[in-house]
């Protein structure tokens, strides 16, 4: 799961599908993380995959991605 603190600094995120396929989808940051003063727990991280796929990571879908340093495949390689 991606936290708000990680969303502020991370440049890439991995999809959680990497556990089933063996290769993660790597989404790249596509702008600044948006935050709100009136909603301190909310954030919006715009991301891009490939040439034409765009999306945003928000608290509602943050459990479907993780930071590269938290990737379960890295533990298997070590």
Secondary structure by P-SEA (a helix, b strand, c coil): ccccccccccccccccccccccccbbbbbcccbbbbcccccbbbbbbcccccbbbbbccccccccccccccaaaaaac
